[in-house]
Amino acid sequence: MIKILCVSASPVEGASTDIILRATAAALADCLRPEWEVENYFIKLNELNYIPCQACGKAPTPAYCFFEDGLDDVYRLLAECDCLLFGSPVYFDTVSAQAKMFIDRCNCFRPADFKHTDPEHDFIKLMKRKRPGAMVLVGGKKSWFEGARRTIAGFFKWLEITNEGLLVYHSDDYNKKGTAADEPEILSEARKQGEKLASLILLKHE
């Protein structure tokens, strides 16, 4: 069983972010089947009810977080998935509010090492294996993507996700949603990204 997790931080239904994520995941799954059984999960953060990180300052072990809310099941999927695809629109030169809230709440995947069990690290790595992943960023022609990329890159490192690619889509018309569906070039890039991720996953599962 191979589990693919897509996380969309776009608040817009039918957004280009979602379209590119789904195209990447579909290509990935097509390359793995029928040799492998594949479960494909798509999480729309805007549909979940969860609070911002409260900086508790304590490790919630054995739970991931002290607060029980809409992220409970997502934590489990993050821990179990074999590949993570994360997408966000670019707002004010960084990720969306939904993405930032989610990323901050995932601080719990490296709780502070208050007992100093490892003198070389201040945090405990709950993720014991590395998994491949890729980013999707969507913005206008004049958008600056580097701020968002750095934020997600740090998030990936925190969760032991190896960054295997970045798909950037510049929308010509920010008044129209889902324009990526009519752009063969970005959809082709998404398919290639999915194929690349599938080859990386198969190397570890053979």
Residue pairs with C-beta under 8 A, 6 or more apart in sequence:
1 36
1 37
1 38
1 39
2 32
2 36
2 37
2 38
2 39
2 82
2 83
2 201
2 205
3 38
3 39
3 41
3 77
3 80
3 81
3 82
3 83
4 25
4 28
4 29
4 38
4 39
4 40
4 41
4 81
4 82
4 83
4 85
5 41
5 43
5 77
5 78
5 81
5 83
5 84
5 85
6 21
6 22
6 24
6 25
6 40
6 41
6 42
6 43
6 85
6 86
6 87
7 43
7 45
7 74
7 84
7 85
7 86
7 87
7 102
8 15
8 17
8 18
8 21
8 42
8 43
8 44
8 45
8 87
8 88
9 17
9 45
9 46
9 86
9 87
9 88
9 89
9 95
9 96
9 98
9 99
9 102
10 16
10 17
10 18
10 44
10 46
10 87
10 88
10 89
10 96
10 98
10 138
11 46
11 96
11 98
12 89
12 177
13 177
14 177
14 178
15 89
15 138
15 177
15 178
16 138
16 169
16 171
16 177
16 178
16 179
16 180
16 181
17 87
17 88
17 89
17 136
17 138
18 42
18 44
18 87
18 178
19 178
19 180
19 181
19 187
20 87
20 136
20 138
20 167
20 169
20 180
20 186
20 187
20 190
21 42
21 85
21 87
21 136
22 42
23 187
23 190
23 191
23 194
24 85
24 134
24 136
24 167
24 190
24 191
24 193
24 194
24 197
25 40
25 42
25 85
25 194
26 40
26 194
27 190
27 191
27 192
27 193
27 194
27 195
27 198
28 83
28 194
28 195
28 197
28 198
28 201
29 38
29 40
29 194
30 194
31 194
31 195
31 198
31 199
32 38
32 198
32 201
32 202
36 202
36 205
41 77
41 81
43 74
43 77
45 98
45 99
45 101
45 102
46 98
48 69
48 70
48 71
48 74
49 69
49 70
50 67
50 69
50 70
50 71
50 101
50 102
50 105
51 67
51 69
52 101
52 104
52 105
53 101
53 104
53 105
53 107
54 66
54 67
56 66
57 112
58 66
58 112
58 114
59 111
59 112
59 114
59 124
60 66
60 108
60 111
61 111
64 72
64 75
64 79
64 108
64 109
64 126
65 71
65 72
65 75
65 105
65 108
71 102
71 105
74 102
75 106
75 108
78 84
78 106
78 109
78 159
79 109
79 126
79 127
81 131
82 131
82 201
82 205
83 131
83 132
83 133
83 197
83 201
84 131
84 132
84 133
84 156
84 159
84 161
85 133
85 134
85 135
85 136
86 99
86 133
86 134
86 135
86 136
86 152
86 155
86 156
87 135
87 136
87 137
87 138
88 95
88 96
88 98
88 99
88 136
88 137
88 138
88 148
88 152
89 96
89 137
89 138
89 139
90 137
90 138
90 139
90 143
90 144
90 145
90 147
90 148
91 97
93 143
93 144
93 147
93 148
94 100
94 147
94 148
94 151
95 103
95 148
95 151
95 152
99 151
99 152
100 151
103 151
103 152
103 155
106 155
106 158
106 159
107 158
108 126
109 125
109 126
109 127
109 158
109 159
110 123
110 124
110 125
110 126
110 158
111 123
111 124
111 126
112 122
112 123
112 124
113 121
113 122
113 123
113 124
117 124
118 124
125 160
127 159
127 160
128 160
129 160
130 160
130 161
130 162
131 160
131 161
131 162
132 161
132 162
132 164
132 197
132 200
132 201
133 156
133 161
133 162
133 163
133 164
133 197
134 163
134 164
134 165
134 166
134 167
134 193
134 197
135 149
135 152
135 153
135 156
135 163
135 165
135 166
135 167
136 166
136 167
136 169
137 145
137 148
137 149
137 152
137 166
137 167
137 168
137 169
138 168
138 169
138 171
138 180
139 145
139 168
139 169
139 170
139 171
140 170
140 171
140 174
141 170
141 171
141 172
143 170
145 168
149 166
153 163
155 161
156 162
156 163
164 193
164 196
164 197
164 200
165 193
165 196
165 197
167 186
167 189
167 190
167 193
169 180
169 183
169 186
171 179
171 180
172 179
173 179
180 186
180 187
181 187
